[in-house]
Amino acid sequence: MSYIDGFVIAVPKANKEKFAHHAETADTAFLEWGAIRVFECWEDDVPDGKTTDFRRAVKAKDDEAVVFSWIEWPDKATRDAGMEKMMAAMKSDPRLNPEQNPMPFDGRRMIFGGFSPLLELSQ
């Protein structure tokens, strides 16, 4: 079964196009390193919760949108190898170098993690 890396970030609404360009540029590296697919999803229906919610999780401000992203890998071994390549390439690969492809959001508020699928349904 596949392996998933998930991310939630707050992106200034004014940076939507910058974010799309940044993600499209950087995400190609993950596909080269074995990812099956990458999703970058801009908030559309993100309600405020009573106890917690996506906006509070990343301390999103009124002028920021929540982005929910994930990378699907064929397995954890491929993911681990891909992430190792990412860490090694952060200074040498312009797609991942923060000086050449700066993040148009506050990366300190990103939440992320790796997940083993428990159940998968499809048609």
N, C-alpha and C positions, 0 to 999 in steps of 0.2 A: 504494500500500500504506500501511497505517496507521503511526503513530508511537507509541512506548511510553515513558512515564516510569515508572521502577521505583524502589522505596524499600524499605529494610529498616530496622526500628527495634526497640529493646528497650522493652517497656512493662511496668511493674509489674503483676503478675498481679492485684493488688487493684484496679487501675484499668481492668479490662476494660470495664466498663459506661461509665465516664467516657470511655474511648478511643472506644468505639462512638458515643457521643453527639457527641463532638468531631469525629470523622470524618464522620458523617452530616451534621452542620451545615456543615463546611467543604467537603466534596466536592460539595455541590449547586452551589457556585460554578463548579467545573470543568465540570460538565454545562451550565450556562448559557453558558459561554464556548467551547463547542464540543466538549468531550470526548464520546466515544461511550459509554464506560462506565468505571466506577471499581471496583476490587476492593480490599477490605481483608481480609486473611486472617490469622487468629490461629493460632499454631503448634499443630500436632497431632502430627506425626511429624518432629521435627527432631533427627537424630542428631548426636552429637559426631563430628567427623572426626579423622583422624590428623594432618593438616597444618593445615587450616583448616576452618571451617564457619560457618554463619549466626550462631551464638551468639557466636563469637569475633570475627566481623566487626563486630559492634555492641557488643562487650564486655558481653554480657548477664550479669546476676547471677542467682543461684539463684532469686530471687523475681521474676524478670522473664520474660516470654514474648516470643518473636520474632514480629514482624508483618511480613508480606511484602505489599506493596501495589503496584498499578500503575494507571496511567491510560492508557486507549487513546484516541488522537486520530485523526481521519481522515487527517491528514498533518502534516508538520513545521511548515508555515506556520501551521496552526490552533493547534498546540501553542505555537509561539513567541508568537503573539498572545495566547493564553490565559495563558501564564506572565507576559507583560508586564502583563496586566490584574491578575493575582494580586499582583505586586509593587507595583503602583500602589494596590491596594485594601487592603493589609495594615493600614493605619491607619484607613481610612474604612469598610470593610465589617466589621460585627460578626462575621460568620462566620469571618473570617481574622485579626481583630485579636487578638493574644495576650493582651491584657488582658480582652477580652470572651469569648473562647473559648480559654482557656489549654490548651497542649499537656500532656496528662497523662503525659508521658514526657520524657526528656532528649534534646532535639533535636540536641545537639552530637554524639551518637553515631549519628545517622541517616546511612545511606549512600544515595546516589541517583544517578541518571543517566538520560539520554535514549538511546533505542535505536531504530535502524532495523531492522525485521524482515528477517531473512535468508531465512526459509522460513516459510510458513504452510500448515498442513494442517487440514482440517475435513471434517465429514461433511455 
